[in-house]
Amino acid sequence: MARRMCARPGCNQEIPDTKRSDARYHSKTCQQSAAKARGRARKRYDASIDTATLPSAPTYDDPSSSAHRTREALKSELLSTGLWDAFKEGRVTQAEIARLVDRRESMVKRAIDELRADTIRDKIAQGWEMDDEMRSMLALDLVMPDRLNTKACRAWAVEAARRFLRFEEEFFIAPNGKPWIRKKFHAKWLIEIMFAFATGGYLQILSPPRHGKSELLTHFVVWVICRNPDIRILWVGPNEDLVKERVTKMEELLEMDHLRSRCLPPNKSFAPPKRGPGAVWTAMTFKVNCRTPGIAGNTVTGLGRGSKMLSRNADLIVTDDIEDHQSTETPSARKSTRRWVSTQLDSRKEEHTAWVNIGSRQHPDDWYGYNIEDPNYRVIVDAAHSLTCHKDEYDVDIHTDCMLFPELRTYRWLLSKKVGADARTSDDTDEGIYDMVYQNQPSASGLTFYTTALIKPSYNAWRSLGLDGIPSRDRRLVGGFDPGATRYQAAFLWATTPVEGRTLEVEVEGMGVLAVQEWQLKRWMVDLDNRVGGGIDKALDLWEEWRVRYGVLHWVIEDNALQSAFLTDPRVKLWKATHGAILEGSETQGSNKYDSQFGLGAMARLWTRELVDLPYGDEESRIKVGEYVNQLTKYVEIPKRERKRTKDIHMASWFPQKVIRRWEREEQLNATRVAATGDSTSGYTPSYPNLGSMTTGINQAPWR
């Protein structure tokens, strides 16, 4: 076994085998001595410069003191009058300078020592270069791609995220003294953050509270400042107290000596050399000292929700938990937040500015929900517990792989939150709080027909978008299309397969008891699409794309006064005739949309009967299903309460239901088997006992 030697410089003692395997010192005395040595090293002006080459560095006094101001004025006078150059050339002495400027010789000596130290530092800084390892961690050796080149930006984001993780591991320590735990979902967040940074895009990350969103973004901001001190960042939170906490944390991280010495030359620092009323280094705002002079705006500006945004420049905007109970309590408060974001905050975003929004859902009608429907946003929605998990709810030991962050947020902890939320539920307005906050699945309880609990069993983790995994026998395809010339147009594709239902026994007078087999069709979501409306041209593009990809030729299209031109347009007629497609209209009026038997809300019975299968096997599937479920859980069958939407995916999924119901009736007629189950005394004798169906499986009349 190799010997372990004490890590304190100058100590050659061997570490006893009785000590822990990770022990670095052979005694407590050596450990304390090494700690003091590290403390002294941190107090030096620059650990990378050999102190023997520098004059003894004076202990600088308070920058706001009169002595400091007097000495700074004396240094400026020595430089402007040429006395400093004369002293370096040996033409004057310290005593002669003291007489010429009428200052004490001790003060002149102090000023000369500082000038000598500054000169040496400047000389060293002229040849200073950041080491290759640090440049790699800051991704400075990676060329920033053209933000319009999506493929190149994605490749840059993946590599930059990997570099950031090395940077974070090198410089940042968690409160428990260990490196930060980074899971797969953190890496996914990082890649999307880097992609937004490279493209100047919008990104929204929704995850449960206490899963590391704010800390990750704080470290990312420090990383960005280290690689480019000229950047301008807006950090916006729900109130000033929380913003101060974040901004102060950034300042503390930037002031770490081991970070500053690796990122900046010896005579440079992030913090300004002078503190006080005139310094831009406060709890809400700071400007790093090493940035290029003349750049307008601060390095980081912290703002609370509702603050004035005019004349503020930003290269990166971070909104951290901007929605809370106060901002979502009433409809007017929610509207006020959305209006402030649209008129104030969004006006600060320029084409190159990246916007990263992090938070947890607070209300079914909060600002986050509108961003999910905004095509400008890339959205990540993570639940604390997998929505496809069907294990025993109260067996806390088996829920590990299905948890988002089991190392810190266990299922036992999550179950306590659920039980507590259920215990505090007093009426319909309190329902769904657990699903909203921890699962990011809000629903307007008491008004909607669709809830997360109703839809969750239909999530299929073994299937993704497309036809794979859907039985091919007797499979039919039908799409719903909600056209739009200027707004968004939605498309939804269902596949159906027959499912045997119950066997009913019906007693008929004179015929005995008859067995009737029920048949229903299962709905499999194949794909959905929601794009900016472009009229008939974009509609035809989508129909042709899905015809080639899935083979769908049957569409049900909203047909009212505005969309009637779609069915009569010559281009649509030509496409229909060319491919033999079926295009049906579906009138959408308040009377049928809100109908209790066949309206949009009536589709909830399909989930109750387990007749819906939603793909949930990959990221793209989960995003699209999330958009669909988000609309369903907000839908209310009260016209005045159903808010105006930019997306109508739920409507596009409803249009084909009349066709599917028609198919179900046909399946019932074609596949129903009627047989006598009574005894021989019933008096009923079938005319054709071997006949099973009049429409399938025969090529000639049974009486021939």
Summary of the structure (lengths in Angstrom):
residues: 704
radius of gyration: 35.4
end to end distance: 96.2
largest distance: 138.3
contacts: 2027
relative contact order: 0.07
helix: 41%
strand: 15%
